Amino acid sequence: MTKDDRKDPHNERQMWWWLGYFLFGIHIVAFVMIYAVTHAPK
């Protein structure tokens, strides 16, 4: 690893994985909340 190696593809890939899991998690939480609200006992 040298200081000239500014753009590290590994770190960029890691960021994309994190972003993907983050968005996926948000959708899971949203669907669970919607399901809980629509199927709440009257």
Buried (B, 14 or more C-beta within 10 A) or exposed (E): EEEEEEEEEEEEEEEEEEEEEEEEEEEEEEEEEEEEEEEEEE
